[in-house]
């Protein structure tokens, strides 16, 4: 029911194929986009009489003018574009819905860099609960954003509504291992919880900055007990947990979880990119400095 994509070479075509599959409706939540093939597919969808709606943020570091240009370009294709104007700091969620039948939840942006060079995660799902949940989020945020959101499937973790609560519960339930890919593990409460789990004998590993198999650190993953994973836009940082619209998807099927575990093993093989947790990791930066985001990538060696 879910299809996981990790390899950069497969990302662009996977997104474009999802967009091409739409016959009636195409819904996109964008944070950044500079890949013209995505714009071309929006235009192509409009030409085949697909109703295309796009929700974009109004805040992205270094992108003030480019976001205006992106909105205008999308509108020129005939897409219906809404610039998020709700109470949250940023609209940072990355998801796509085609015909209410298949959806993508991702950590990447629709940029050339994310399509080619970053460590990122894409989950394509046909789970009706996931698809309907994403539609609820989009419809809520597209109009006059209401808070809180109505109840959604437990397969979606949504910030700021319940991201902190859900991720805390996920980590607290670990019995054997916690494996995280995230270069912004700086939230004091989350770091304290990870240290507590270490003291309980749980293996805690965090791949942050450092060698990433030739990729650039960007995407976020949490893998607990090699049993359940959460993938998406959420960092373990205060702004991401508490102040932004973020979306992650929970993955439990054995094939995908095993693939994520193997991927983590490949990144952490030499240990040099494993983050050392301590009470001194409690760093709280303000929102403008806490940018995953997505212009300020952590550049690393091969």
Secondary structure, 3 states (H helix, E strand, C coil): CEEEECCHHHHHHHHHHHHHCCCCEEEEEECCECCHHHHHHHHHHHHCCCEEEEEECCCCCCCHHHHHHHHHHHHHCCCEEEECCCCCCCECCCEEEECCCEEEEECCCECHHHHHCEECCEEEECCHHHHHHHHHHHHHHHCCCCCCCCCCCCCEEEECCCHHHHHHHHHHCCCCEEEEECCCCCCHHHHHHHHHHHHCCCEEEEECCCCCCCCEECCEEEEECCCEEEEECCCCCHHHHHCCEEEEEEECCHHHHHHHHHHHHHHCCCCCCECCCCHHHCCCCCCCCCCCCCCCCECCCC
